Amino acid sequence: MQPENQPNTPDAYEALVQFLYRAPIGLVQCSLDGTVDMLNPMSSSLLMPLVRDGSMDNLFTVLQGVAPQLRGLADSFAEPSGAVCEGLRLQLGDAATPGAPQWLSLSVLKLDPSRLMAVVTDASHEVQREQERLAKRLKTAARTDALTRMPNREALLEQAQQMLGRPAGSSGFALLFMNCDRFRQINDALGQSAGDRLLVQIGERVRATLRPPSDRIDPNAGSGQMAARVGADEFAVLLDGLRSREDALKIALRLLEALARPHQLPSGQEITCKLSMGLVWGADAGDFAGEMLRDASIAMVEAKRTGGNHCTMFEPAMRERAARRADIESDLRLALVEEQLFVVYQPVVGLREDGGTDFSAGVEALVRWQHPARGVVPPFEFIQVAEESGLIGALGDFVLRRACRDFMAWQRELGSGAPRLLAVNLSRAQLAQPDWPATVQQILDLEGMHPSQLQLEVTESLAAQDQQVQDRLHELKAIGITLALDDFGTGYSSLSSLHQLPVDTVKIDRSFVCQADTSQHHRVLIEATVKVAQSLGMNTVAEGIETEAQAAAVRGQQCAKGQGYLFSRPLTSPALLDWLRAALPAAA
């Protein structure tokens, strides 16, 4: 008995045949071995490019070049009926003729234990749409930062270029470039996972601060605002619809205020990470987005050089300074390789209570640069560049090695008349190296120098900055090295926390000492510093003594040691030996 919907009259059967014959899809009926029993014109049209010998007697043979697995799929399909394969994509490749389909979609159904039905359709347009969607997703992914899900550098530059190409008279726009202050130290101390989470929070806070738009931003502006992550710890914001530079600065200050608030990590830790910002006004930019981003970065570096947590508006003169710094950095890298650097030593003398002077108390090692074209380059021209470029660690290690070698040479040359203590400045880059105390120990062992003969000096701001630095200082003290707090002189607020720092000597800043003989206020500050240091078992050194009156003033405040041009300018190693030989008879 036939099913109720089965055609049971010649007319109905003929209608079905006509439908199959004219169907807009290809239909092929074949036996299990692929022998074709019936196919409609559409299937002939779609499959003809694959037919090499003009024969369509066997479906598997026709499709062998594009679907070699089809015969195996049919043979392994054990069910009496069902789908052998569905939507199999076939790329015609070289077989495709101009204007013909490039892709086919093939579905094969098992009708009963002896028959197969293949459905073939033109999939060219569908494949093209899928490829376009995939290309769009890939483009979006390529323009999105994987960590923060913000637009990345490429996306920012693309939009900035569009804004730069707008006709004159369009609404004002600006580019704000931001870099996290001290992010590397946070990352090193807490780990990369915590650092990544902090970056995500910074990105979220930037976007939240920019929403809703300020009333200074035109809501009808073409491109609108875009916040992007453009580097490891660098973010940028495009601001559109602005009326003036002042509007851009107000938004920058609002961002600074928002980003200065502490961040709460999932671990419960609270972190403050402030940012430095550089701002370029669109009308001041050149023709290319890359140059505009570069100028904003240059302005950001200027902001960081002033202490960070600040926004600086770009000025053309900054570009020239940045170029000079780049030249210095390049030359300095070469100087480290070619040994153009050398070390000079400024004596540190003992201020005896009887009014005498101990000329062998010690020396401070200072780096100098003998440039092949410019002569001697003063430190203030290259030390900050070394810090910003990451060269300060290598520079500091060079000074330490050379100074220790010279120090031991003096001991052999002068015996008891040689300096008893060598002071060398420390940089953050050196303290950031977990194995650096071991490096110091190796240098001391190599030169045969006792750790107590070496004094490493850190600035007050560096010593008090974070726990990682203080941990490294404690490791150095454990070796037997003495530590000094350099440039001390920020007043009573520093005195109150002096006991928390693992130092043995306090060096009173020259800004106090230069007025010690003329200002009662400065004498009181020096006296307070000396008394607090003495109560903590620390020594004191007065820096920058230039006159006998200044020396008498600090001596009167019981400062233990002095240093400055009154006693000597920095000297090369041979000149220091001559100075000591000349000074020792006078001291006796």
URWOZI-V658841 format. One line per field, one symbol per residue. ss: DSSP state (@ for helix, = for strand, . for the rest). phi: phi as a letter, one per 30 degrees, with the letter a starting at -180 (. if undefined). burial: # if it has 16 or more other C-alpha atoms within 10 Angstrom, else .. Layout:
ss = ???
phi = ???
burial = ???
This chain:
ss = .........@@@@@@@@@@@@@...======...=====.@@@@@@@@@@.......=@@@@.......@@@@@@@.....==========.@@@.......==========..========.@@@@@@@@@@@@@@@@@@@.=......=.@@@@@@@@@@@@.......=========..@@@@@@@@.@@@@@@@@@@@@@@@@@@................======..=========..@@@@@@@@@@@@@@@...==.....==...=======@@@....@@@@@@@@@@@@@@@@@.....===..@@@@@@@@@@@@@@@@@@@@@@@..===========.....===============...===.@@@@@@@@@@@..@@@@@@@@@@@@@@@@@@@@@@@@@@....====..@@@@....@@@@@@@@@@@@...@@@======@@@@...@@@@@@@@@@@@@..=======...@@@@..@@@....====.@@@@......@@@@@@@@@@@@@@@@...====.....@@@@@@@@@....==........=.@@@@@@@@@@@@@@@.
phi = .dddcddbbedddddddddddcedbdbbcbddcjddcaacedddddceecddciccdbdddecedcbdddddddddddddakddabiddbcdhdddceicecbbcbbbccdadbbcbcccbdceddddddddddddddddddcbdddciceceddddddddddddddejdddbbcccbbddidddddddcjdddddddddddedddddddcdedddcddcddcicbcbccaebbbbbccbiccadddddddddddeddddddccdedjdcbcbdbcbbbcdedcddcbddddddddddddddddddkihacbddbedddddddddddddddddddddchddbccbcdccdcdddjdbcdcdlbcdbdbbcddccidcdeddbddddddciddddddddddddddddeddddddcidddecbccbdccdeddddecdedddddddddcicdeddccccbdddddcdadddddddddddddjdcbbcdhdlcjdddedcdddcdccbccdddddddcdcbbdeddddddddddddddcicdbbccidbbdddddddddciddbbaldecaddbdeddddddddddddddd
burial = ...................##...########.###..######.######....#..#####..##..##..#.........##...####..##....###########...##########..#...............###..#.########.###.##......###########.#.##..#....##########.###.##.....###..#.########..##########..#.###.##..##.##...#........###########..#...##.##.##########...########..#...#..#..##..#..#....############.....#############............##.##....###.######..######.#......################...##..##.##..#.#.#.########.###...###.######..##########.....#..#..##########.######....##.#######.##...#########...######.########..##.####..##.##..#.....
